[in-house]
Amino acid sequence: MEDSQVVIRAKGWSGASVPQYPDVSELQSTIADLLLEGGFGRIDKNAPMKDLIEPGMTVLLKPNWVLHKNYSSQGNDCLVTHPNVIEAVLLEVLKAKPGRVVIGDAPIQECDFDMLVPHEWRERMQSLASCPVDVVDFRRTVLRKGGFGEGQDRELRGEDRYLLFDLGKDSLLEPVSTPDSRFRITCYDPDLLARRHHKGKHEYLLAKEPFEADVIINLPKLKCHKKAGMTGALKNIVGLNGNKEFLPHHRLGGKGDGGDCYPGKSVLKSMAERCFDEANKVIGTQQCQRWLKRSGRLIRIQSLVGNPEIEGGWHGNDTVWRMTLDLNRLLLYGRADGTMSDTAVRRVYSLTDAVIAGEGEGPLAPRPVTLGLLSFAASSAFADLVGASLMQFDWRKIPAVREAFGHFRYPLTALSPDGCRVICNGEKMSPDEASTRFGKSFLASAGWRGHIEREGSGK
């Protein structure tokens, strides 16, 4: 399969008469068709994964398991990779006789992993296989049940299960690094982040599982994203980290003050940001609650005079794409000893779940759009180029996708986006043609609305 090709299957699931996900057998059949059309199945047409997986290999499946509940109250089908999709992929993988399968992700710290991935489902996945199937929560920091007032449980997995990488001056964050440590991630201590990211130093702590795996199959959910515009194959790799305190998502201050948290300048927002910083330094204390109340009051006042956004949720966010692409580069070029190779040492295959995709205020509060398709790609950059097109967004206006084709050390692809071709039922077409035939108009999140849509799209 060529990296510039993306195979899709639209099975009529987008009709209003389909109230729920297809069953596992139908999804499995569709996934097998995707692989065959992508050129796999040379060894065994009944087990196309054998072209990727040799007997005894370790396989990592990386779903999107961001949170156990959708804050939009619109259900989880548009929030996370559907369990039927994961099971269908697992069954195809098992035909190749792997030695071990790992299914893992790092949700946000407040996620209840047992609610999101129930023990009964884990036991079912294990019962399907003759080899070990391990379901792993990659997080080292988890918020306690009582919320920020109760604090966090830290170091839940030992550091021996992680690799520390430092991209240094090769990090895409280096050009926007400043001496005053402006990098931020919501609800984490900014001082911890400052230790990991500053001029000349950009560290990431990644779970060992992907670097121990022989084959990686990325299973993203296609949806809108407040900070990145959209999330798909590229953004899904963020869930391989152990500590989100290593992951810059925006920079302190408005665009007019040298940050990228919000447009222009705002005294109220700046004060609220500072309150959040103080709260995040003392999570689990009464001081944290007091600082959060102060920031809440400032945000309520701000909402009376304008947009209260202070978490980098807008089209001017110039940080999150850099962190996202850094992680994708580490996954392709990183060695199991924490060093970097000059050439890619692994490939990442992406099967994107867009049966029911998400629009609006993703990643935590999306609303469902029944797009009714699955896609398969050998390049995350091309997977997301097509994903954005199917959402009727202009991928050139989404930094994580546009810059994935950039020229830098440890490139994600050497191919031009102009060569992208979508394959469906034996027919090749451009992403724009696929968008017209199979896409739907998605409502972007509020901070991106009016800035990333394709010309002539409906929303």
Buried (B, 14 or more C-beta within 10 A) or exposed (E): BBBBBBBBBBBEBBEEEBEEBBEBEBBBBBBBBBBBBBBBBEBEEEBBBBBBBBEEBBBBBBBBBBBBBBEBEBBBBBBBBBBBBBBBBBBBBBBBBBBBBBBBBBBBBBBBBEEBBEEEBBEEBBEEBEBEBBBBBBBBBBBBEEBBEEBBBEEEBEEEBBBEBBBEEBBBBBEBBEEEBBBBBBBBBBEBBBEBBBEEBBBBBBBBBBBBBBBBBBBBBBBBBBBBBBBBBBBBBBBBBBBBBBBBBBBBBBBEBEBBBBBEEBEBBBBBBBBBBBBBBBBBBEEBBBBBEBBEBBBEEBEEEEBBBBBBBBBBBBBBBBBBBBBBBBBBBBEEEBEBEEEBBBBBBBBBBBBBBBBBBBBBBBBBBBBBBBBBBBBBBBBBBBBBBBBBBBBBBBBBBBBBBEEEEBBBBEBEBEEBBBBBEEEEBBBBBBBBBBBBBBBBBBBBBEBBBBEEBEE
